[in-house]
């Protein structure tokens, strides 16, 4: 009962906080950000050759020009005279469905007549509470520099704190894996950074603030809040990172008696926060603006899970996903089983594989989304790398070779 009350209170406070901060951000007049938006649109479109490099089907360092132009379009088009409805609708300009073309055309004077306003109400767009104030004083390049600085400091701080609270090799596995996917391009895209900020911030909170985890109901409430905050800021990029990294840090620090059960409960708490607060946005948008946000969201869910009339493509996605995960399982088994400490050790450390599997589950649930947006969803698989490497480290014994 105590847990239910905590989560219910947290839910109500979060809805008030999210709605209030968004309304405040959308109250900023367009004139305060217009000049910096104009400069930012040009900066977003100016990508160097490294960001267009290809690796087979993958463009690993591709910047989110599409999503960043969408974010800039929402910032620019906000009606500050009606900030609540503007924040719920989140209108951006597009041409032929493209926010990139729309972002360039919206700055023409007068605007191009082919512009089409698009309502994008199914997300909270919590990034606007940070981006709109920053656009008053800087451009996208300034935001990128700030992202680089903050992510570097937080990653370094996480390494230092983990070094003190968990094993040194565990610290290296977690922080170096995160650094490998963050450094190339994450700080340069406004849409890529939220889940990494949440993952690092939540992990530091778990390590440094004992009150957040001193009781089990506190811990579950914390993960409910982490899931809710992820739904507020993220545009369905790499949400598993915001769940799996704090979960891993929690288990490494506290070493619970039943770690697999702990992982399942923390994941359920996170999913409850993520799904509940996201669905709440649909109902709020519909009630405040009259827009059919729920139908819009359900249509998007259908497309991102089972696709739209793309039977052959979905079969290809399913086959490729199966091959990829079968390869991970085969390689892991080939390394661990011959060099295992014991079967008991494998069972004790199996929670690490559960963490890794969260990425597998996400891949199969959002099959179309994963492959269609592979240029950014590939970063979700850092969860697999962290989970598998931790499992290998804790489960094997490397025997020194005997001297002849």
N, C-alpha and C positions, 0 to 999 in steps of 0.2 A: 504493500500500500504506500509505503514511504517512497519507493522508487517511482510509482505511478504519479504521485503528487509532484515529485521533483521534475519529471519529464513534462508533465502538463504545464507546470509553472514556466519551465524553460521554453516550451513551445509558445506560450502566450507572449512572453517577454521578447522572444526572437521575432515573432510576427510584428510586434509593435516597433522593435528596433529596426528591422529591415524596412518596413514601410516608412517610418519616420526619417531615416537617413537618406533613403532614395528621394523622398519628397523634398528634403532640404537640398540635395544635390541638384535636382531638376529645377529648383528655384533660382539657380544662378542664371542671369540673363544671357542670351546668345551673344550680345555685344561684348561680354567679358571674355569670351573664348574664341570669337570668330577669327581673329588674325592668326592665332596659334593653330586653329584647325586647318586653315588654308595652308600654312607651312607644313603641317603634319601630314596632310594628304600627299604632298610631293615627297616627303621623306619616306613614307610607307611604301611608295611605288618605286623607290630608288634602291633596288636590291643588287648586291654584287654577285660575281660569278659563283662564289662558294655556295650561295643560297639557292642556286638553281642546279647544282650538281646532282647527278642521278647515280643510284646504285641499284641496278636492275629495275624493279618496279618502284623503288623507293627514292624519294627526294629527302634525305635525312635532315638536311639543314634548312629546308624550305621555310621561309617566313610566312606567317598567316596574313598575307596581304588582304585576302577576302574578309577575314574576321576583323582585322584591325580597321579596315575601311567601314565595315558595318558598325563597329563601336564608335568611330568618329562621326558617322552619319547620325547615329542615335544621339550623340552629344550635341551635334549641331542643330538637329531638328526639334529638340525638346522645347515645348511651349512653357516658358517659365511663368506665364500668367495662370496656368492650370497645372501646377507641378505634380499633383497626385495622379490625375488621369494620364498625364504625359509619362510618368514613371511606370504606370501600369501597362500602357500601350507600347512604349518604346518604338516609335516610328523611325524608320531610316529610309533614305531615298535610294531608288534602284532604277536601272535601265535594263530592260530585258531580263529582269531578275538578278542583275549583278550589282552588289553594293560598291564594287570597285569603280565601275563606270558611273554609278550614281554619285559617289563621293566627289569625283572630278566635275561632273556636270552641275552639282548643286552649288558649286562655288562660282559658276558663271553669273554674270550680271547683265541682263536678267537671266534667271535659271532656264535651262533648256526645257522646252515644252514636252519632251518625251520622258521626263522623270516620272516615276510611279512611286508614291509613298507606300511602304510596306509595314504592316503592323507585326511586331515580333514579340508578342506578349507572353509566350509560353515560358520564357526565362525571367528570372528576377533582374538580371543585368546589374548585379551588385557592384561590378567593376566601375560603374559610373560614379559611385560615391567617392572614389579616389581619382578617377580620370578627369572628371569635370572640374574639380577644384585645381588639379595640377595644370590643366589646359589654360587656366587663368594666368599662369606665370611661366609656362614653358611649353615646349612642343613634344612630339613623340620621341625625338632624340634625347630630350631631357629626361623623359620617363624611362627610356631605355638605360640611361646612365644610372638613374636611381635604382632600377631593378638590379643592375649588375652589382652595385654597391651593397644593397640590402641582402640579396641572395648570397653574395660572397661572405658577408659578415655572419649571416645566420648559419650557413654551412660550416664555416670555421668554428663558430661557437658550438654547434652540435657535435663536431668532432672532438672538441676539447672536453665538453661535458660527458659525452659517451665514453671517452677514454678513461674518465674517472669512475664511472658508474657501471660499465660493462667491459667485456674483454676487448683487448686492443685489436685483435684480428676482426672481431665483430664490428668494431668501430670503422675499421678500414673498409670492410665489405660494404657497409651501409653508405658511408659518406662518399667513397670513391665511385660507387655505382651511381649515386645521385649526381655527383659532379660530372660524370661522363655524359649524361644526357642533358644536364643544365647548361654547361659551358658553351657548346657550339652556337646555340641560337635561342634558347628559351627566354633569356632576359630581353631579347629584342622584339618580342611579340607580346602585345598587351593581353592576348587571349591565352597564351601558353603559361603565364606565370602564376595564376591564382592557386592551382592545386599544389605547386611546389612551395609557395609561401605557407599554405595551410599545413602541409605535411611537416615542414621544418618547424613552424611555430608550435604546432600541437605536440611534436616530439620534445621540444625544449620545455614546454609546459609540463609534460609528464615527468621529465627528469628533474625539474627544478622546483615545482610547486607541489609539495607533498599533500596539501589539502585536497587537490583535485583527484587524488587516487587513494586517499587514506581509508576509504570505505568502498565496498563493491558497488553500491548504488551511486556513489560519486563518480566512479569510473565509467559506469554505463551511461550516466547522464552526460559526462564529458564527451563520449563518443557519439551520443545523440546530437550534441551541439556541433561537433566536428562535421558530421554528415550534413546538418542543416546549413552550416556556413559554406560548405562545399557547393550545395545546391544554390546558394545565394550568389556566389561569385563565378562559378564555373559555367562555361557554355558547352558542356559535354565533351571536354577534351580528354583529360586523363584523371578522372575522379578516383580511380582505384589507388593512385599514389597517395591521395589525401587520407585514405582509409588504411592501407597496408603498412605504410612507413610508421605512423604512430603506434599501430598495433604491434609491429615487430619490436619497436623500442620498449613498449610496455612489457612484453614477455621477456625480453632480454634482461631488463632491469629487475623485475619482481619474481621471475621464475615461478609462476604459479604451479600448484600441485597438479592441476589438470589443465595443461596448456592448450590442448586441442579444444576442450570445452570452452575455455576462455576465449580463444580465437573466434569460435562460432558466436558466442554471446556478444562480443565486441562488434563483430561484423553485423549482427542483427540490429544492434543499437544504432550503428552508423547508418545502415540502410533505412531504418525507421525515421531518423532525422532527415536524411536526404530526400526520401520519397514524400514524407509528410509536408515538409516545408515547400517542396517544389509543387506538389499538388495544390497547396494553399494558394500559391501565386495564381494558378489558373482560376480558382474560384474568386479571388479578389479582383483580378482583371475583368472577369465577366460581370461581377457585381458593380464595379465602379465605372467601367467604360461601356458595358453592353457588348463588347466584342466577344465572339464565340471562341474564347481561349481554350476551353476544354476540348472542343471538337478539333481545333487546330493542333493541340498537343497530342491527342489520340491518333490523328493522321500521321504526325511526325513519328510517334512511337511505332506505328505499323510499318512505316517506310524503313526506319532504322533497324528494325528487328528482322522482318521477313521480306523487305523489299517491295517494289511495285512492278509487277509484270516483268520480272527479270529472272526467270526460272534458271536459265543456263548460268547467269552470273552468280546467283546465290549458291548453286551447286558447286561452282568453281571456288567460291569463298569458303564453303563448308569443307571441301576437299583440301584446300590449302591449309586451313586452320587445323584440320585433323593431322595432316602430315607434319606440320610444325610442332604440334604438341606431342605427337608420337616420337618425334626426334628428340625432344627435350627429355621425355621419360626414358627413352632407350639409353641416351648418353649418361644421364644421371645414374641409372641402375648399373650400367657398365662400370662406372667409376666407384660407386659406393659399395655394392654387394661384395666384390672381391676383397676390399680393404676395410670392411666394416669393423667397428670395435666389437659389437655384439648385436644380436637381433633386438635386445632390449634397448640399446642406444638408438636404433632406428625408430623404434616405437616412441621413445621419449622425445625425439627431435622431429617427429612427423608433423608437428604444428607448423614448422617452417615450410613444409610442402603445402599445407593448407593455405598459408599466406600466398605462396606462389600460385596456387590454383585459383585464387580470386581473380587474377588476370585472365586465366583460362575461361572461367565462368563468364566474365565480362565480354570476352571475345565472342563466345557462342551466343550470348543473349543479344548483343548488338552487332550481329554478324555483318550486316550491310554497312553500318556506320564504321566499323573497325577497318574494313578494307577500302571503302570509298574515301576515307580520310586518313589513309595510312601515313601520310606525310607528317601528321602529328600524333595519331593514336599509337604509333610504334613505341612511344616513350612509356606507355603503360607497361610494357614488357620488362622494364627495369625491376618491377615487382617480382617477376620470375627469376631474374638474375640474383636479386638479394636473397630470396627464399631458398633457391637451390644452392647457392654458394654457402650460405649459413648451414644448411643441412649437410653438405659435404664436409665442411670444416668441423662440425660437431660430431659427425658420425663415423669418420674413418680414422684409422691409425696407419701412419706411414712408418714401416719398420726399417731401421737403418740396415744397410747391406752388411753382411758379415765379412770380415777380412779373411782373405785367403791365406 
